[in-house]
């Protein structure tokens, strides 16, 4: 199917830096938009009747764990650390490659049906996720999650798995691209993060990491940075001048979780910020 003509729909179009809705026909040839005209026709094209529908770019899921659809509604009502340690990680240890593939296909089908055509994912057994993405033809940013929870040997094993994943990619398939993904700062040692940085530089890839997911993590990181000792270098001060170095935390409030099971966590985060001492200079509100 080299040509597709989408007819009778209303398209979201950017004009003069504004989004407008127009009735228009769209001709796609070899997966690229060729023409956009109101009364466009092409006798050789496969016709899609978009009457009473909106034509728009596909939605993007900027952070996902695609196979975790299999855990839906089984792990609600607990803190992040409890959720991971007591609910998710024990279940994940029992997953097979077939489980990962089938759960990924389920997620991709659901995303495509609801208009999501691109996913930035982070998980393991990633060859199975790639296999499902290739079958579904969805656009995917893929990786293999890296942690150091079981020591340096575990870190090196996961990095090797990522490198194998990347080296065995189909270079002709531009629908699947890659990131390097340390899981988080609480599951990766400094040495692990250094290794990840080197791998990202080696392949010139972006890094995909969890950060500040909960109140507990914010408090943990704040305690860590408050205890950092800073040695002044190459600076001259007066004998009676007091020098104080204070770390800063940047906090971003997002509505991404509104209407989801994590909304309660966001409310706690907002309450934490509302009650923080606004005169303190160790928190930046973005």
C-alpha positions as CSV (number, residue, x, y, z in Angstrom):
1,X,0.0,0.0,0.0
2,X,2.2,2.8,-1.3
3,X,-0.5,5.4,-1.4
4,X,-3.2,6.3,1.2
5,X,-5.8,9.1,0.8
6,X,-7.5,10.3,3.9
7,X,-10.8,12.0,2.9
8,X,-13.7,13.9,4.5
9,X,-12.0,14.5,7.8
10,X,-11.1,17.6,9.8
11,X,-7.4,18.1,10.3
12,X,-5.5,20.0,13.0
13,X,-3.2,22.3,11.1
14,X,-0.7,24.9,12.3
15,X,-1.2,28.3,10.6
16,X,0.5,31.5,11.6
17,X,1.6,29.9,14.9
18,X,-1.9,28.9,15.7
19,X,-3.8,25.6,15.5
20,X,-6.8,25.6,13.3
21,X,-9.3,22.8,12.2
22,X,-9.9,22.5,8.5
23,X,-11.7,20.1,6.3
24,X,-9.0,18.7,4.0
25,X,-7.9,15.6,2.2
26,X,-4.4,14.2,2.9
27,X,-2.4,12.0,0.4
28,X,0.3,9.8,2.0
29,X,2.8,8.2,-0.3
30,X,5.5,5.8,1.0
31,X,4.7,6.7,4.6
32,X,5.2,10.5,3.9
33,X,2.5,13.2,3.6
34,X,2.6,14.1,-0.1
35,X,-0.2,16.6,-0.5
36,X,-2.9,18.3,1.6
37,X,-5.8,19.8,-0.4
38,X,-9.5,20.2,0.2
39,X,-10.8,18.3,-2.9
40,X,-7.7,16.1,-3.4
41,X,-8.3,12.8,-5.3
42,X,-6.1,9.9,-6.4
43,X,-7.5,6.9,-8.2
44,X,-4.5,4.7,-7.2
45,X,-4.7,5.4,-3.5
46,X,-6.3,3.3,-0.8
47,X,-9.1,5.4,0.7
48,X,-9.7,6.0,4.4
49,X,-13.0,7.7,5.0
50,X,-12.4,10.1,8.0
51,X,-15.9,11.5,8.1
52,X,-16.8,12.8,11.6
53,X,-13.2,12.3,12.7
54,X,-10.3,14.5,13.6
55,X,-6.9,14.0,11.8
56,X,-4.0,14.9,14.0
57,X,-0.4,13.9,14.8
58,X,-0.2,10.8,16.9
59,X,0.1,11.3,20.7
60,X,3.4,10.5,22.4
61,X,3.8,8.6,25.6
62,X,7.0,10.2,27.0
63,X,7.6,7.6,29.7
64,X,6.3,4.1,29.8
65,X,7.0,0.5,31.0
66,X,5.1,-1.2,28.2
67,X,4.8,-4.7,29.6
68,X,3.5,-3.5,33.0
69,X,-0.1,-3.5,31.6
70,X,-0.1,-7.0,32.9
71,X,0.0,-5.7,36.5
72,X,-2.9,-3.3,36.0
73,X,-5.1,-2.7,39.2
74,X,-3.1,-5.3,41.2
75,X,-0.7,-2.9,43.0
76,X,-2.7,0.2,44.1
77,X,-2.7,2.1,47.3
78,X,0.9,2.2,48.6
79,X,4.0,4.3,48.6
80,X,6.5,4.2,45.7
81,X,9.1,2.2,47.7
82,X,6.5,-0.2,49.0
83,X,5.1,-0.5,45.5
84,X,8.5,-1.4,44.0
85,X,9.9,-3.6,46.8
86,X,6.8,-5.5,47.8
87,X,4.5,-5.5,44.8
88,X,6.3,-4.9,41.5
89,X,9.8,-6.4,41.7
90,X,8.7,-9.7,43.1
91,X,6.2,-10.1,40.3
92,X,8.7,-9.0,37.7
93,X,11.1,-11.8,38.7
94,X,8.4,-14.4,37.6
95,X,7.9,-12.9,34.1
96,X,8.9,-14.9,31.0
97,X,9.9,-13.7,27.6
98,X,6.4,-14.8,26.4
99,X,4.8,-12.7,29.1
100,X,6.8,-9.7,28.1
101,X,5.8,-10.1,24.4
102,X,2.1,-10.6,25.1
103,X,1.9,-7.8,27.6
104,X,3.7,-5.5,25.1
105,X,1.3,-6.4,22.3
106,X,-1.6,-5.6,24.6
107,X,-0.2,-2.2,25.5
108,X,0.6,-1.3,21.9
109,X,-2.9,-2.3,20.7
110,X,-4.4,-0.1,23.5
111,X,-2.1,2.8,22.7
112,X,-2.8,2.7,18.9
113,X,-6.6,2.5,19.5
114,X,-6.4,5.6,21.6
115,X,-4.2,7.6,19.3
116,X,-0.8,7.1,20.8
117,X,1.7,6.3,18.1
118,X,5.1,6.8,19.9
119,X,6.4,5.4,23.2
120,X,9.5,6.1,25.2
121,X,10.0,2.9,27.1
122,X,12.2,1.5,29.9
123,X,12.1,-2.1,30.9
124,X,14.0,-5.5,30.5
125,X,13.8,-8.5,28.1
126,X,13.7,-5.7,25.6
127,X,14.1,-7.9,22.6
128,X,10.6,-9.1,23.2
129,X,9.3,-5.5,23.4
130,X,11.1,-4.8,20.1
131,X,9.6,-7.9,18.5
132,X,6.1,-6.7,19.5
133,X,6.8,-3.2,18.3
134,X,8.0,-4.5,14.9
135,X,4.8,-6.5,14.5
136,X,2.5,-3.6,15.6
137,X,4.4,-1.0,13.5
138,X,4.4,1.5,16.4
139,X,7.1,4.0,16.9
140,X,9.3,3.1,19.9
141,X,12.2,4.5,21.8
142,X,13.7,1.4,23.4
143,X,16.2,0.6,26.1
144,X,17.2,-2.0,28.7
145,X,16.9,-0.7,32.2
146,X,20.2,-0.7,34.2
147,X,20.6,-0.9,38.0
148,X,23.3,-1.8,40.5
149,X,21.0,-3.3,43.2
150,X,22.9,-6.6,43.0
151,X,26.4,-5.1,42.7
152,X,28.9,-4.4,39.9
153,X,28.5,-7.8,38.3
154,X,24.8,-7.1,37.9
155,X,25.5,-3.7,36.5
156,X,27.9,-5.1,33.9
157,X,25.5,-7.8,32.9
158,X,22.7,-5.3,32.2
159,X,25.0,-3.0,30.3
160,X,26.1,-6.0,28.2
161,X,22.5,-6.8,27.5
162,X,21.8,-3.2,26.4
163,X,24.8,-3.2,24.1
164,X,23.7,-6.5,22.6
165,X,20.2,-5.0,22.1
166,X,21.6,-2.0,20.4
167,X,24.2,-3.8,18.3
168,X,21.5,-6.2,17.0
169,X,19.1,-3.4,16.0
170,X,17.7,-3.2,12.5
171,X,19.4,-0.1,11.1
172,X,16.8,0.1,8.3
173,X,14.0,0.4,10.8
174,X,13.7,4.1,11.7
175,X,10.6,3.5,13.8
176,X,12.7,2.1,16.6
177,X,15.4,4.2,18.3
178,X,17.3,3.9,21.5
179,X,18.3,5.5,24.8
180,X,20.5,4.4,27.7
181,X,18.5,4.0,30.9
182,X,19.8,3.9,34.4
183,X,16.7,3.1,36.5
184,X,17.1,5.8,39.1
185,X,19.5,7.5,41.5
186,X,18.3,5.2,44.4
187,X,18.9,2.0,42.4
188,X,22.2,3.0,40.7
189,X,25.5,3.5,42.4
190,X,27.8,6.4,41.4
191,X,30.0,3.8,39.6
192,X,27.0,2.5,37.7
193,X,26.0,6.0,36.6
194,X,29.6,6.6,35.4
195,X,29.4,3.5,33.3
196,X,26.1,4.5,31.9
197,X,27.5,7.9,31.0
198,X,30.3,6.2,29.1
199,X,27.9,4.0,27.2
200,X,25.7,6.9,26.3
201,X,28.8,8.8,25.0
202,X,30.1,5.7,23.1
203,X,26.8,5.4,21.1
204,X,25.9,9.1,21.2
205,X,22.5,8.3,22.8
206,X,20.3,10.2,25.2
207,X,19.8,9.1,28.8
208,X,16.3,8.1,30.2
209,X,16.1,8.0,34.0
210,X,13.5,8.3,36.8
211,X,13.9,11.3,39.1
212,X,12.0,12.8,42.0
213,X,9.0,10.3,41.7
214,X,7.8,10.7,45.3
215,X,8.1,12.6,48.6
216,X,10.3,9.9,50.0
217,X,12.8,10.3,47.2
218,X,12.8,14.1,47.5
219,X,13.5,13.8,51.2
220,X,16.3,11.2,50.7
221,X,18.0,13.3,48.0
222,X,17.7,16.5,50.1
223,X,19.4,14.8,53.0
224,X,22.2,13.5,50.7
225,X,23.0,16.9,49.2
226,X,22.8,18.7,52.5
227,X,25.6,16.6,53.7
228,X,27.9,17.3,50.8
229,X,31.1,19.0,51.8
230,X,32.2,21.7,49.4
231,X,35.9,22.8,49.4
232,X,36.4,26.3,48.0
233,X,39.2,26.5,45.4
234,X,41.1,29.4,43.8
235,X,39.1,32.0,45.7
236,X,40.4,34.5,48.1
237,X,38.3,35.7,51.0
238,X,38.7,38.3,53.8
239,X,39.8,36.9,57.1
240,X,36.5,37.8,58.8
241,X,34.3,36.9,55.8
242,X,31.9,33.9,56.4
243,X,31.5,31.6,53.4
244,X,28.5,29.3,53.2
245,X,27.7,26.9,50.4
246,X,24.1,25.6,50.2
247,X,22.8,23.0,47.8
248,X,19.7,23.6,45.8
249,X,16.9,21.3,44.7
250,X,14.9,22.1,41.5
251,X,11.3,20.9,41.8
252,X,8.9,20.8,38.9
253,X,5.1,20.4,39.4
254,X,3.3,18.6,36.6
255,X,-0.3,17.7,35.8
256,X,0.9,14.5,34.1
257,X,-0.6,12.2,36.8
258,X,-4.0,14.0,37.1
259,X,-6.8,11.5,36.9
260,X,-4.5,8.5,37.5
261,X,-3.6,6.3,40.4
262,X,-0.7,8.5,41.2
263,X,-2.8,11.7,41.7
264,X,-2.7,11.2,45.5
265,X,1.1,11.2,45.4
266,X,1.0,14.5,43.4
267,X,-1.3,16.0,46.0
268,X,1.2,15.1,48.7
269,X,4.0,16.7,46.7
270,X,2.1,19.9,46.2
271,X,1.3,20.0,49.9
272,X,4.9,19.5,50.7
273,X,5.9,22.5,48.6
274,X,3.0,24.6,49.8
275,X,4.2,24.1,53.4
276,X,7.9,24.5,52.7
277,X,9.6,27.6,54.1
278,X,9.5,30.0,51.2
279,X,12.4,31.9,52.7
280,X,14.7,29.0,52.4
281,X,17.0,29.2,49.5
282,X,17.6,25.5,49.0
283,X,14.5,24.9,46.9
284,X,13.8,26.3,43.5
285,X,10.1,26.2,42.3
286,X,9.9,25.8,38.5
